[in-house]
Each structure stands twice: as structure tokens, then as C-alpha cells.
Amino acid sequence: MSTVSHLSTQLERLPFIEQRDRSLLLVLPGLFIFSAFMLFPVVYLVGLSFTNAAPANLFAGEGAFSVLT
């Protein structure tokens, strides 16, 4: 039994999720991972914009890692 068919049979056995909503269980993990990789750079840049960051002190390592910590 392949992984996809095993997963689909497991999804069919879930009693608390309706049939039309079961496809979301396959899509939501991918959307979560995609949004995490897309939103992290935006949050980092917003945090970086509140500092006095310049290319000189970013590449020198002066406070570059303390932006969001």
C-alpha cells in the first residue's frame, strides 16, 4: 500500500470531519509551511526597519542578530 492510498484511507475513517472538508487536511499543512516561509522575511524586514540598520553594521555583525530577539 502506498503512502498516498494509506493516507486517503485514514482520512476516510475520520468521523468528526465531513466528506467535503477532508481535502483541507491535505492542503492546510502546505499552506502553513508556505506562509511561514513567506511571512518570516516580511516580519524580519519590519523588525529590521525599526532599528538603525545600515549595510555597514549588518555585514560587520553589530547587532544584526539582535533585531528580533
N, CA, C and O atoms as a printed pandas DataFrame, in Angstrom:
     atom_number atom_name residue_name chain_id  residue_number  x_coord  y_coord  z_coord
0              1         N          MET        A               1    0.852   -1.175    0.000
1              2        CA          MET        A               1    0.000    0.000    0.000
2              3         C          MET        A               1    0.898    1.238    0.000
3              4         O          MET        A               1    1.803    1.363    0.825
4              5         N          SER        A               2    0.639    2.126   -0.914
5              6        CA          SER        A               2    1.466    3.329   -0.991
6              7         C          SER        A               2    1.080    4.313    0.104
7              8         O          SER        A               2    0.042    4.175    0.752
8              9         N          THR        A               3    1.916    5.282    0.288
9             10        CA          THR        A               3    1.681    6.273    1.342
10            11         C          THR        A               3    0.438    7.100    1.062
11            12         O          THR        A               3   -0.320    7.418    1.979
12            13         N          VAL        A               4    0.224    7.452   -0.204
13            14        CA          VAL        A               4   -0.937    8.278   -0.555
14            15         C          VAL        A               4   -2.228    7.508   -0.338
15            16         O          VAL        A               4   -3.186    8.057    0.207
16            17         N          SER        A               5   -2.275    6.259   -0.748
17            18        CA          SER        A               5   -3.501    5.487   -0.551
18            19         C          SER        A               5   -3.733    5.194    0.933
19            20         O          SER        A               5   -4.875    5.153    1.391
20            21         N          HIS        A               6   -2.646    4.991    1.678
21            22        CA          HIS        A               6   -2.793    4.787    3.126
22            23         C          HIS        A               6   -3.333    6.053    3.786
23            24         O          HIS        A               6   -4.193    5.981    4.665
24            25         N          LEU        A               7   -2.836    7.197    3.368
25            26        CA          LEU        A               7   -3.314    8.463    3.922
26            27         C          LEU        A               7   -4.769    8.708    3.557
27            28         O          LEU        A               7   -5.543    9.189    4.384
28            29         N          SER        A               8   -5.145    8.383    2.337
29            30        CA          SER        A               8   -6.532    8.607    1.929
30            31         C          SER        A               8   -7.491    7.690    2.680
31            32         O          SER        A               8   -8.607    8.096    3.007
32            33         N          THR        A               9   -7.068    6.454    2.957
33            34        CA          THR        A               9   -7.941    5.579    3.739
34            35         C          THR        A               9   -8.037    6.046    5.185
35            36         O          THR        A               9   -9.091    5.911    5.807
36            37         N          GLN        A              10   -6.971    6.585    5.721
37            38        CA          GLN        A              10   -7.030    7.119    7.081
38            39         C          GLN        A              10   -7.933    8.346    7.147
39            40         O          GLN        A              10   -8.652    8.536    8.128
40            41         N          LEU        A              11   -7.900    9.177    6.108
41            42        CA          LEU        A              11   -8.764   10.354    6.090
42            43         C          LEU        A              11  -10.232    9.975    5.969
43            44         O          LEU        A              11  -11.096   10.674    6.497
44            45         N          GLU        A              12  -10.527    8.875    5.279
45            46        CA          GLU        A              12  -11.915    8.430    5.151
46            47         C          GLU        A              12  -12.467    7.922    6.472
47            48         O          GLU        A              12  -13.682    7.918    6.667
48            49         N          ARG        A              13  -11.616    7.501    7.369
49            50        CA          ARG        A              13  -12.063    6.939    8.647
50            51         C          ARG        A              13  -12.297    7.993    9.725
51            52         O          ARG        A              13  -12.793    7.664   10.802
52            53         N          LEU        A              14  -11.953    9.240    9.461
53            54        CA          LEU        A              14  -12.148   10.280   10.476
54            55         C          LEU        A              14  -13.633   10.599   10.603
55            56         O          LEU        A              14  -14.234   11.102    9.654
56            57         N          PRO        A              15  -14.235   10.319   11.754
57            58        CA          PRO        A              15  -15.680   10.513   11.882
58            59         C          PRO        A              15  -16.091   11.962   12.132
59            60         O          PRO        A              15  -17.244   12.315   11.885
60            61         N          PHE        A              16  -15.198   12.798   12.607
61            62        CA          PHE        A              16  -15.586   14.145   13.014
62            63         C          PHE        A              16  -15.404   15.183   11.912
63            64         O          PHE        A              16  -15.664   16.365   12.138
64            65         N          ILE        A              17  -14.968   14.772   10.732
65            66        CA          ILE        A              17  -14.785   15.703    9.620
66            67         C          ILE        A              17  -15.697   15.273    8.483
67            68         O          ILE        A              17  -15.745   14.100    8.113
68            69         N          GLU        A              18  -16.420   16.246    7.935
69            70        CA          GLU        A              18  -17.330   15.930    6.840
70            71         C          GLU        A              18  -16.550   15.595    5.574
71            72         O          GLU        A              18  -15.372   15.924    5.443
72            73         N          GLN        A              19  -17.230   14.940    4.656
73            74        CA          GLN        A              19  -16.586   14.484    3.424
74            75         C          GLN        A              19  -16.036   15.655    2.608
75            76         O          GLN        A              19  -14.943   15.549    2.052
76            77         N          ARG        A              20  -16.765   16.761    2.525
77            78        CA          ARG        A              20  -16.311   17.875    1.688
78            79         C          ARG        A              20  -15.161   18.643    2.333
79            80         O          ARG        A              20  -14.484   19.407    1.644
80            81         N          ASP        A              21  -14.919   18.467    3.628
81            82        CA          ASP        A              21  -13.840   19.174    4.316
82            83         C          ASP        A              21  -12.564   18.345    4.451
83            84         O          ASP        A              21  -11.554   18.856    4.934
84            85         N          ARG        A              22  -12.586   17.108    4.045
85            86        CA          ARG        A              22  -11.416   16.245    4.228
86            87         C          ARG        A              22  -10.258   16.630    3.326
87            88         O          ARG        A              22   -9.102   16.381    3.669
88            89         N          SER        A              23  -10.540   17.226    2.194
89            90        CA          SER        A              23   -9.452   17.641    1.305
90            91         C          SER        A              23   -8.633   18.763    1.924
91            92         O          SER        A              23   -7.469   18.949    1.567
92            93         N          LEU        A              24   -9.219   19.506    2.839
93            94        CA          LEU        A              24   -8.469   20.568    3.518
94            95         C          LEU        A              24   -7.327   20.010    4.357
95            96         O          LEU        A              24   -6.318   20.687    4.555
96            97         N          LEU        A              25   -7.471   18.798    4.846
97            98        CA          LEU        A              25   -6.409   18.199    5.650
98            99         C          LEU        A              25   -5.148   17.950    4.834
99           100         O          LEU        A              25   -4.053   17.878    5.393
100          101         N          LEU        A              26   -5.290   17.818    3.529
101          102        CA          LEU        A              26   -4.128   17.652    2.670
102          103         C          LEU        A              26   -3.539   18.988    2.245
103          104         O          LEU        A              26   -2.352   19.069    1.930
104          105         N          VAL        A              27   -4.350   20.030    2.234
105          106        CA          VAL        A              27   -3.914   21.337    1.741
106          107         C          VAL        A              27   -3.360   22.213    2.862
107          108         O          VAL        A              27   -2.394   22.945    2.647
108          109         N          LEU        A              28   -3.944   22.149    4.032
109          110        CA          LEU        A              28   -3.572   23.051    5.119
110          111         C          LEU        A              28   -2.119   22.945    5.572
111          112         O          LEU        A              28   -1.515   23.984    5.840
112          113         N          PRO        A              29   -1.522   21.768    5.674
113          114        CA          PRO        A              29   -0.097   21.746    6.055
114          115         C          PRO        A              29    0.796   22.469    5.051
115          116         O          PRO        A              29    1.736   23.163    5.441
116          117         N          GLY        A              30    0.508   22.310    3.773
117          118        CA          GLY        A              30    1.287   23.010    2.757
118          119         C          GLY        A              30    1.102   24.510    2.826
119          120         O          GLY        A              30    2.060   25.264    2.654
120          121         N          LEU        A              31   -0.118   24.951    3.075
121          122        CA          LEU        A              31   -0.363   26.389    3.212
122          123         C          LEU        A              31    0.334   26.956    4.437
123          124         O          LEU        A              31    0.841   28.077    4.405
124          125         N          PHE        A              32    0.361   26.187    5.512
125          126        CA          PHE        A              32    1.035   26.649    6.721
126          127         C          PHE        A              32    2.535   26.797    6.493
127          128         O          PHE        A              32    3.133   27.796    6.891
128          129         N          ILE        A              33    3.134   25.809    5.857
129          130        CA          ILE        A              33    4.576   25.875    5.591
130          131         C          ILE        A              33    4.891   26.992    4.615
131          132         O          ILE        A              33    5.871   27.715    4.796
132          133         N          PHE        A              34    4.069   27.144    3.580
133          134        CA          PHE        A              34    4.280   28.206    2.598
134          135         C          PHE        A              34    4.185   29.576    3.257
135          136         O          PHE        A              34    5.023   30.444    3.011
136          137         N          SER        A              35    3.169   29.776    4.094
137          138        CA          SER        A              35    3.015   31.084    4.733
138          139         C          SER        A              35    4.121   31.341    5.742
139          140         O          SER        A              35    4.520   32.490    5.934
140          141         N          ALA        A              36    4.625   30.299    6.391
141          142        CA          ALA        A              36    5.731   30.502    7.330
142          143         C          ALA        A              36    6.981   30.972    6.602
143          144         O          ALA        A              36    7.679   31.868    7.077
144          145         N          PHE        A              37    7.263   30.374    5.456
145          146        CA          PHE        A              37    8.442   30.784    4.701
146          147         C          PHE        A              37    8.248   32.137    4.022
147          148         O          PHE        A              37    9.229   32.825    3.740
148          149         N          MET        A              38    7.008   32.531    3.755
149          150        CA          MET        A              38    6.770   33.813    3.104
150          151         C          MET        A              38    6.648   34.945    4.131
151          152         O          MET        A              38    7.047   36.076    3.855
152          153         N          LEU        A              39    6.109   34.652    5.289
153          154        CA          LEU        A              39    5.892   35.712    6.274
154          155         C          LEU        A              39    7.122   35.996    7.117
155          156         O          LEU        A              39    7.280   37.120    7.593
156          157         N          PHE        A              40    7.994   35.025    7.320
157          158        CA          PHE        A              40    9.174   35.268    8.143
158          159         C          PHE        A              40   10.063   36.365    7.577
159          160         O          PHE        A              40   10.493   37.225    8.346
160          161         N          PRO        A              41   10.367   36.392    6.280
161          162        CA          PRO        A              41   11.180   37.509    5.768
162          163         C          PRO        A              41   10.497   38.861    5.917
163          164         O          PRO        A              41   11.164   39.868    6.154
164          165         N          VAL        A              42    9.178   38.895    5.782
165          166        CA          VAL        A              42    8.459   40.163    5.935
166          167         C          VAL        A              42    8.550   40.643    7.374
167          168         O          VAL        A              42    8.807   41.821    7.620
168          169         N          VAL        A              43    8.342   39.742    8.327
169          170        CA          VAL        A              43    8.434   40.113    9.742
170          171         C          VAL        A              43    9.853   40.536   10.087
171          172         O          VAL        A              43   10.054   41.479   10.851
172          173         N          TYR        A              44   10.834   39.843    9.529
173          174        CA          TYR        A              44   12.229   40.203    9.780
174          175         C          TYR        A              44   12.535   41.594    9.235
175          176         O          TYR        A              44   13.202   42.385    9.902
176          177         N          LEU        A              45   12.056   41.902    8.031
177          178        CA          LEU        A              45   12.315   43.221    7.452
178          179         C          LEU        A              45   11.595   44.329    8.212
179          180         O          LEU        A              45   12.127   45.431    8.348
180          181         N          VAL        A              46   10.406   44.053    8.703
181          182        CA          VAL        A              46    9.700   45.055    9.515
182          183         C          VAL        A              46   10.457   45.289   10.811
183          184         O          VAL        A              46   10.610   46.433   11.238
184          185         N          GLY        A              47   10.931   44.225   11.440
185          186        CA          GLY        A              47   11.741   44.391   12.650
186          187         C          GLY        A              47   13.035   45.104   12.372
187          188         O          GLY        A              47   13.501   45.895   13.192
188          189         N          LEU        A              48   13.620   44.837   11.231
189          190        CA          LEU        A              48   14.866   45.492   10.845
190          191         C          LEU        A              48   14.652   46.971   10.551
191          192         O          LEU        A              48   15.554   47.784   10.758
192          193         N          SER        A              49   13.467   47.322   10.070
193          194        CA          SER        A              49   13.203   48.721    9.746
194          195         C          SER        A              49   13.073   49.588   10.998
195          196         O          SER        A              49   13.234   50.806   10.918
196          197         N          PHE        A              50   12.788   48.985   12.145
197          198        CA          PHE        A              50   12.692   49.760   13.381
198          199         C          PHE        A              50   14.053   49.980   14.045
199          200         O          PHE        A              50   14.124   50.616   15.097
200          201         N          THR        A              51   15.107   49.478   13.463
201          202        CA          THR        A              51   16.447   49.681   14.004
202          203         C          THR        A              51   17.193   50.683   13.130
203          204         O          THR        A              51   16.673   51.145   12.115
204          205         N          ASN        A              52   18.390   51.007   13.525
205          206        CA          ASN        A              52   19.214   51.902   12.716
206          207         C          ASN        A              52   20.177   51.080   11.867
207          208         O          ASN        A              52   21.366   51.385   11.781
208          209         N          ALA        A              53   19.649   50.044   11.250
209          210        CA          ALA        A              53   20.485   49.134   10.478
210          211         C          ALA        A              53   20.946   49.802    9.192
211          212         O          ALA        A              53   20.178   50.483    8.513
212          213         N          ALA        A              54   22.183   49.596    8.884
213          214        CA          ALA        A              54   22.783   50.052    7.634
214          215         C          ALA        A              54   23.630   48.902    7.103
215          216         O          ALA        A              54   24.014   48.020    7.872
216          217         N          PRO        A              55   23.926   48.892    5.816
217          218        CA          PRO        A              55   24.728   47.779    5.290
218          219         C          PRO        A              55   26.069   47.617    6.008
219          220         O          PRO        A              55   26.565   46.498    6.139
220          221         N          ALA        A              56   26.653   48.708    6.468
221          222        CA          ALA        A              56   27.964   48.605    7.120
222          223         C          ALA        A              56   27.874   47.826    8.433
223          224         O          ALA        A              56   28.699   46.947    8.682
224          225         N          ASN        A              57   26.883   48.134    9.274
225          226        CA          ASN        A              57   26.825   47.414   10.541
226          227         C          ASN        A              57   26.118   46.062   10.424
227          228         O          ASN        A              57   26.259   45.229   11.319
228          229         N          LEU        A              58   25.367   45.821    9.355
229          230        CA          LEU        A              58   24.797   44.489    9.162
230          231         C          LEU        A              58   25.875   43.484    8.785
231          232         O          LEU        A              58   25.910   42.373    9.313
232          233         N          PHE        A              59   26.748   43.878    7.875
233          234        CA          PHE        A              59   27.793   42.955    7.442
234          235         C          PHE        A              59   28.907   42.845    8.473
235          236         O          PHE        A              59   29.624   41.844    8.503
236          237         N          ALA        A              60   29.061   43.858    9.317
237          238        CA          ALA        A              60   30.085   43.791   10.354
238          239         C          ALA        A              60   29.615   42.952   11.539
239          240         O          ALA        A              60   30.427   42.531   12.363
240          241         N          GLY        A              61   28.303   42.707   11.631
241          242        CA          GLY        A              61   27.778   41.888   12.706
242          243         C          GLY        A              61   27.471   42.669   13.962
243          244         O          GLY        A              61   27.390   42.082   15.041
244          245         N          GLU        A              62   27.301   43.959   13.857
245          246        CA          GLU        A              62   26.997   44.780   15.033
246          247         C          GLU        A              62   25.490   44.827   15.234
247          248         O          GLU        A              62   24.810   45.682   14.668
248          249         N          GLY        A              63   24.981   43.930   16.022
249          250        CA          GLY        A              63   23.564   43.931   16.353
250          251         C          GLY        A              63   22.667   43.341   15.293
251          252         O          GLY        A              63   21.448   43.484   15.379
252          253         N          ALA        A              64   23.218   42.692   14.313
253          254        CA          ALA        A              64   22.383   42.139   13.252
254          255         C          ALA        A              64   21.530   40.981   13.760
255          256         O          ALA        A              64   20.421   40.777   13.266
256          257         N          PHE        A              65   22.018   40.226   14.727
257          258        CA          PHE        A              65   21.271   39.083   15.226
258          259         C          PHE        A              65   20.368   39.450   16.394
259          260         O          PHE        A              65   19.606   38.608   16.868
260          261         N          SER        A              66   20.436   40.664   16.858
261          262        CA          SER        A              66   19.585   41.070   17.972
262          263         C          SER        A              66   18.389   41.875   17.509
263          264         O          SER        A              66   17.776   42.582   18.309
264          265         N          VAL        A              67   18.046   41.784   16.245
265          266        CA          VAL        A              67   16.934   42.569   15.718
266          267         C          VAL        A              67   15.618   42.068   16.283
267          268         O          VAL        A              67   14.813   42.860   16.772
268          269         N          LEU        A              68   15.394   40.786   16.223
269          270        CA          LEU        A              68   14.112   40.239   16.662
270          271         C          LEU        A              68   14.222   39.424   17.940
271          272         O          LEU        A              68   13.298   38.686   18.281
272          273         N          THR        A              69   15.330   39.544   18.647
273          274        CA          THR        A              69   15.466   38.769   19.882
274          275         C          THR        A              69   15.237   39.630   21.091
275          276         O          THR        A              69   15.312   39.143   22.219
